[in-house]
Amino acid sequence: MFGTVSLAVFFLLAIAVKLHSSKLSRLDRAISLFFYERRSRNLIFAFQFISDIGRPTVTAAIIILLALVFYGNHRRILAFWLVLSTVLGNLFWQLLKIYFMRPRPLMTTMHHSFAFPSGHATSVVIFALLIFSLLPMLTVSKKIKKMMTIILWLFVLAVCFSRIYLQAHYLSDVVSGAALAFSWIIFMRHIYNKFAEKLLLAKMFR
C-alpha cells in the first residue's frame, strides 16, 4: 500500500514537471525564494557539509562495503540484493534526470546538471531503507535500534532539506526523489522475499 502511494506521488509530480505545470512552478519558486532570502554563511557551510556526507557516491559506497561484509559471512544473496538495490536505484534516477531535463533553481551555480528527481534525496532514502532492513540482524537492544532509526531519519531529513536550502533543488525534486526511493526499495524487498522463499523451499525439498 505504501509503495503504491509513493509511486503515485512520484508519477503525479513527474507529470506536473513534464507538462510544465504553472502551479507547481510557482510553489517551487516561492519556497526556493523563501529560503534564499533567509540564508546565512554559517548555515550554508553546515548544510553543505551535510549535503557532502549525503552524496550518492558516499551512501552507495557504504552499502557496497556492508554488502562485502555480508558476502564474506556467506550471506551472498543478501549481499547481491544490497548491491543490486543500490546500483540500479542510483542508475534509475540518473536516467530520469536525462529524460525530464528540468533546470535547477536560478539561484544555484549547478547549471551543468538537471534537477528532477533529486539524486541526493533518492540515494539517501535508498540508503536509509536498506539500513533499516538490516537492523533486525543486529544483536543490540531495542533501545539502541530505536536510537539508530531516529538518527538515520534525522540524517535523511537534513540531507533532503540541505538540497533545498542550498538552492540545488526545488521541493518537488526532493519529494519526488524520496517517493521514488520508497517505491523502489519496497519493490526490491518484495523481489528479495520471493527469491528467498523459493530458495528456502528448494532446500527443504532436496
C-alpha positions as CSV (number, residue, x, y, z in Angstrom):
1,M,0.0,0.0,0.0
2,F,2.7,2.5,1.0
3,G,4.7,1.6,-2.1
4,T,1.7,2.3,-4.3
5,V,1.1,5.7,-2.6
6,S,4.8,6.6,-3.0
7,L,4.8,5.6,-6.7
8,A,1.6,7.6,-7.2
9,V,3.2,10.7,-5.6
10,F,6.2,10.4,-7.9
11,F,4.1,10.0,-11.1
12,L,1.9,13.0,-10.2
13,L,4.9,15.2,-9.7
14,A,6.6,13.7,-12.8
15,I,3.5,14.5,-14.9
16,A,3.3,18.0,-13.5
17,V,7.0,18.6,-14.3
18,K,6.7,17.2,-17.8
19,L,3.7,19.3,-18.5
20,H,5.4,22.4,-17.0
21,S,2.6,23.0,-14.5
22,S,2.5,26.7,-13.6
23,K,1.0,25.9,-10.2
24,L,3.9,23.6,-9.3
25,S,6.5,26.0,-10.7
26,R,5.1,28.9,-8.6
27,L,5.0,26.8,-5.5
28,D,8.6,25.6,-6.0
29,R,9.9,29.0,-6.8
30,A,8.2,30.6,-3.8
31,I,9.7,28.0,-1.4
32,S,13.1,28.3,-3.0
33,L,13.0,32.1,-2.7
34,F,11.8,32.0,0.9
35,F,14.9,30.0,1.9
36,Y,17.2,32.0,-0.4
37,E,16.3,35.3,1.3
38,R,17.0,33.8,4.7
39,R,20.4,32.2,4.0
40,S,23.4,32.8,6.3
41,R,27.0,31.9,5.8
42,N,27.1,29.6,8.8
43,L,24.0,27.7,7.7
44,I,25.3,27.4,4.2
45,F,28.5,25.9,5.5
46,A,26.6,23.5,7.8
47,F,24.2,22.3,5.1
48,Q,27.0,22.0,2.5
49,F,28.8,19.7,4.9
50,I,25.6,17.6,5.4
51,S,25.0,17.5,1.7
52,D,28.5,16.3,1.0
53,I,28.1,13.5,3.6
54,G,24.9,12.5,1.9
55,R,26.3,12.4,-1.6
56,P,25.1,9.4,-3.7
57,T,28.7,8.2,-4.1
58,V,29.1,8.2,-0.3
59,T,25.9,6.4,0.6
60,A,26.4,3.9,-2.2
61,A,29.9,3.1,-1.1
62,I,28.8,2.4,2.5
63,I,26.1,0.0,1.3
64,I,28.6,-1.8,-1.0
65,L,31.1,-2.1,1.8
66,L,28.4,-3.6,4.0
67,A,27.5,-6.0,1.1
68,L,31.1,-7.2,1.0
69,V,30.9,-7.9,4.8
70,F,27.8,-10.0,4.3
71,Y,29.4,-11.7,1.3
72,G,32.4,-12.7,3.4
73,N,30.0,-14.0,6.1
74,H,28.3,-16.3,3.5
75,R,25.2,-14.1,3.1
76,R,25.7,-13.9,-0.6
77,I,22.1,-13.4,-1.6
78,L,21.6,-10.6,0.8
79,A,24.9,-9.0,-0.4
80,F,23.8,-9.3,-4.0
81,W,20.5,-7.7,-3.2
82,L,22.1,-4.8,-1.4
83,V,24.4,-4.0,-4.3
84,L,21.6,-4.5,-6.9
85,S,19.2,-2.3,-5.0
86,T,21.8,0.5,-4.7
87,V,23.3,0.4,-8.1
88,L,20.1,0.1,-10.1
89,G,18.3,2.6,-7.9
90,N,21.1,5.2,-8.5
91,L,21.2,4.4,-12.2
92,F,17.4,4.9,-12.4
93,W,17.4,8.5,-11.1
94,Q,20.2,9.5,-13.3
95,L,18.3,8.2,-16.4
96,L,15.2,10.1,-15.2
97,K,17.2,13.3,-14.9
98,I,18.2,13.0,-18.6
99,Y,14.6,12.2,-19.6
100,F,13.0,15.2,-17.7
101,M,15.9,17.7,-18.2
102,R,14.4,20.0,-15.6
103,P,16.6,23.1,-14.9
104,R,17.8,23.7,-11.4
105,P,16.8,26.8,-9.4
106,L,18.1,30.0,-10.9
107,M,20.0,30.9,-7.8
108,T,22.2,27.8,-8.0
109,T,25.6,27.5,-9.7
110,M,24.9,23.9,-10.6
111,H,23.6,24.5,-14.1
112,H,25.7,21.7,-15.6
113,S,23.2,19.0,-14.5
114,F,19.4,18.6,-14.2
115,A,17.1,18.8,-11.1
116,F,14.3,16.2,-11.3
117,P,14.4,14.0,-9.4
118,S,16.9,14.8,-6.7
119,G,19.7,12.3,-6.7
120,H,20.7,13.1,-3.1
121,A,17.1,12.6,-1.9
122,T,16.7,9.3,-3.8
123,S,20.0,7.8,-2.8
124,V,19.9,8.8,0.8
125,V,16.4,7.3,1.3
126,I,17.5,4.1,-0.5
127,F,20.5,4.1,1.8
128,A,18.3,4.5,4.9
129,L,15.7,1.9,3.9
130,L,18.4,-0.6,3.2
131,I,20.0,0.0,6.6
132,F,16.5,-0.3,8.2
133,S,16.2,-3.7,6.5
134,L,19.5,-4.8,8.2
135,L,18.7,-3.5,11.7
136,P,16.8,-6.7,12.8
137,M,20.0,-8.7,12.2
138,L,21.9,-6.6,14.8
139,T,22.4,-8.2,18.2
140,V,21.8,-5.0,20.2
141,S,18.9,-3.8,22.4
142,K,15.7,-2.4,21.0
143,K,16.6,1.0,22.6
144,I,19.8,1.2,20.5
145,K,17.9,0.2,17.4
146,K,15.4,2.9,18.1
147,M,18.1,5.5,18.5
148,M,19.8,4.4,15.3
149,T,16.4,4.7,13.5
150,I,15.8,8.2,14.8
151,I,19.4,9.4,13.9
152,L,19.1,7.9,10.5
153,W,15.8,9.6,9.8
154,L,17.2,12.9,11.0
155,F,20.1,12.5,8.7
156,V,17.7,11.8,5.8
157,L,15.7,14.9,6.5
158,A,18.8,17.0,6.9
159,V,20.2,15.9,3.6
160,C,16.9,16.4,1.8
161,F,16.4,19.9,3.3
162,S,20.0,20.8,2.5
163,R,19.3,20.4,-1.2
164,I,16.5,23.0,-1.0
165,Y,18.4,25.4,1.3
166,L,21.4,25.3,-1.0
167,Q,19.2,26.1,-4.0
168,A,20.3,22.8,-5.7
169,H,16.8,21.6,-6.0
170,Y,13.1,22.6,-5.8
171,L,10.9,21.0,-3.1
172,S,9.2,18.8,-5.8
173,D,12.6,17.4,-6.9
174,V,13.3,16.3,-3.3
175,V,9.8,14.9,-2.6
176,S,9.8,13.0,-6.0
177,G,13.3,11.6,-5.2
178,A,12.2,10.3,-1.8
179,A,8.9,8.9,-3.2
180,L,10.8,7.1,-5.9
181,A,13.2,5.6,-3.4
182,F,10.4,4.3,-1.2
183,S,8.6,2.6,-4.0
184,W,11.9,1.2,-5.4
185,I,13.0,-0.4,-2.1
186,I,9.5,-1.8,-1.4
187,F,9.6,-3.4,-4.8
188,M,13.1,-4.7,-4.3
189,R,12.2,-6.1,-0.8
190,H,9.3,-7.9,-2.5
191,I,11.7,-9.4,-5.0
192,Y,14.1,-10.5,-2.3
193,N,11.4,-12.1,-0.2
194,K,10.1,-14.0,-3.1
195,F,13.5,-15.2,-4.1
196,A,14.4,-16.1,-0.5
197,E,11.2,-18.1,-0.2
198,K,11.8,-20.1,-3.3
199,L,15.4,-20.8,-2.2
200,L,14.1,-22.0,1.2
201,L,11.6,-24.3,-0.4
202,A,14.3,-25.6,-2.8
203,K,16.5,-26.5,0.2
204,M,13.5,-28.1,2.1
205,F,12.7,-30.5,-0.8
206,R,16.2,-31.6,-1.7
